[in-house]
């Protein structure tokens, strides 16, 4: 009986996790796999946006780089071109050249970012990780613009 209850509880947590990481969640605190001792969190700095606007029909782009690895904490800086990152209209009608980022760690969506500036992943598990930043319109439509960073936490 105890084992059956544990299995149901684990299944409920998986479903709950899938629902809370869906696109509709604005949560920026993230958790890694169950083997991690402390949850991985995402924090953002207070720097100004580095958006370069050329023309409204120009294709958006993103560039990102790891700016610092401090133990299990990784800071990533990013810049967009022809795209403004803002939370002002998140979950609303798409506006060309405006939206937010979806952050993925090892293929799992961890946060939606609606502010410009560096972000820090705290308490990453040791090992290799794939970090993906994906541009999204306000209504969460993927515009197929992304940047993938491969890192190793030692």
N, C-alpha and C positions, 0 to 999 in steps of 0.2 A: 504494500500500500504506500509506504514512504517513497519508494522508487518511482511509482506512477505519479505521485504528486510532484516530485522533483522534475520529472519529464514535462508535465503540463506547465509547471512554472517556467521552465527554461523555454518552452515553445511560446508562452505568452510574452516573455521578455524579447524574444527574437521578433515577434510580430510588432510589439510596441516599439522596438528599436527601428524597424523598417518604417513604421508610420511617422516617427518623430524625425527621421532623417530625410523624409520626403521634401520636395521642393517648397511646400507651404510653410515650413518651420523657419523662423528667423533666429533660432538659437545659435550662438556662436561658441558655446562650450561644447567640446567634443570628447568622446570616450574612445579609447582604442579597444583592442580585443580583451577578452576576459583574463588573459594571462598577465596583463600589465598591473603593476602594484598601484600606480597613481593614474588618474585619468589624464589624457592628453587634452590640453586646452589651446584655444586660439586667442591671441590678444593682438590688438592693433595699436600702432604708434599714432602720433598726432601730426604727421607731416602733411603738407599741402599736396594736392593732386598734381601729377605731372602729365596732364592730358594735352596732346597736341592736335588741334582741329585743323584739317586742311580744307575739305569740302564735304558737304552733307552726303554725297554719293560715294565717297571714298570708303574702302573696306576697313572695318575696325581691325586693330591688331593689339597684341599684348606681348610684352617682353618681361621676363622675370629672372631673378638670379638669387642664389643663396648669398646673403651678405654676412651671415655669422652662424657658426655652430658652436654652442657653449654647452658641453656635456650632452644632455638629452633635449636641449632647447635649440630650435632652428629658426632663424629670422630670415624672411624672404622679402625682398623689395620687388616691386613691379611697377610698370608704366604701361599706359594704354595710349594708342593713337587712334584718333577719330572715334573715340568712345568715352563717355563720361560715366564714371562709377558713382552712383548715388542710391540712397535708400528712399529718397523722397517719393518716388512713384512705384516702389516695389509692390508687386501683386496687383498692379493696375494695367491699363492698356499700354501696349508697346509703343515706345517713342524711338524713332530712328536715332542711333548714336548715343543712346542712354540705357543704363541698366546696372547690373551687378555681377559679381563673380560667384561661381560655385567652386568650393575648395574640396578636392578629393585627396585622401591619403590611402595609398594602396588600393585604389579602385572603389573606395567607399566615400560617399559624400559626407563631409564633416561639418561644413558651415557655408552660409551665404554671406558674402562680404559686400556691404553697401557703402563703404568708405574707402577713400584713397589712403595710401600710407603703408608702411611696412607691416607685416603680420608675423607673429611668432607662434610657432607650434611648440608647446611646452610638454615635457615628459614623454617624448616619443620613445618607443621601445628601441633597444639597441638592434642594429642590423640595417639592411638596405630598405629604402622606402621610395615609392614613386609618388611625387606630389604633383597634382594637376590643378591648374587654374583655368577655368572655363568661363568665357564671357556669355552672359545671358541677358535677354531683353527684360524689361520690367515684368512682363507676363510669364517669365521663365522659359521663353522660347530660346532654344539653343541656336546660336548663330554660327556654330562650327568654327570658333576661334578659340584656341587653347594654347597653353604653354605647359610642358611637362618637364619637371626637374627630377633627376635621380640623385638621391643622397644616401650617405651611410652614417649612421649614428654609432659611435664606438663606446 
